[in-house]
Amino acid sequence: MILNLTNEEQARLKAIIASTRDARVWQRAQALLDLAAGDSPTAVAQRYRVARSSVYNWINRYRSHGVSETALRDLPRPGRPRRSAS
């Protein structure tokens, strides 16, 4: 098992899955639950069609920030922000 989650952490991830409208947050939360259930990072990467390095990034973010929706969101990207079409 690559990831050990407490019952409380699993419940928080399930609550995030139930309440989020962000597909990437949903995917990352579900992937963490899959990893805790015993799936390998390779299997999770194939299931969600992402690079294995992405799965390891999600694991590292969980380990450094814990379970929260903000930890599962995309990090800000460098560069100039997009202009709104007006």
N, C-alpha and C positions, 0 to 999 in steps of 0.2 A: 504494500500500500504506500503510495507516494505522498499521500496527503491525509492527515488525521484531523477531522473536524469534530468538535464537541457537538452534543445534541443542540445546544443553544445556537451555535454557528450554522448548523444545518437548517434549523428553523428560520434563522435570519435570511439565509440564502433562498429558502422556499418562499418567504414573504416578499423578498425582492423580485423573484420570478413572477409571483402573482400580481405584483403592483406596478412593475415597470412597463413603460411603453417603448423603451429603447431596446431594439433587437440585439445590439452588441452587449449590453449589460445582461440581458436575459441569457445570451449564449455563454458568456463568461461565468455567470452564476451556475448555470446548468453544468458546464464543464467541470467546475470545482466539485460539484456534487458527484459527478461521474468518477472523477479521480479519487474521491474519498470512498466511493463504492468499490474501488479496486481496479478500475480501468487504467490502462497504461497511457502515458502521454501520447504515444504514437497512435493508439486507437482513438483517443479523443480528438487529436489533430485531424485524422481521417474523417471522423464522424462529422465534424463541424467545418471541414474543408479549409483548414488554416495550416500554417507552417507549425511544425513541432516547436520551433523557437517561440512562437506566440503563446503556446500552452505553458511553456516554462516561464515566460514573462508574467502570465496570469498567476502562476504559482508564487513567483517571487513577490509580486505586488500584494497577494494575499498575506504572505509571511511578513512583509514589512508594514502593511497598513491594516491588516485584519479584514473582517467582513463588513463592508459598507458599500452602499450603492456608489458613492463617490470614488471609492477605490477601484470599482469595476468599470468606471467610465473611461472614455478615451482621454489621453493626456493632451494638453494643448500642443499644437503643432507650431513649429517655427515659421516665421514669415509674416507677410502682411495679411491682415484679416480680409476676408472676402467683402466686397462692396455689395450692399443691397441694391436690387434693381428698382430704380425709381424713375 
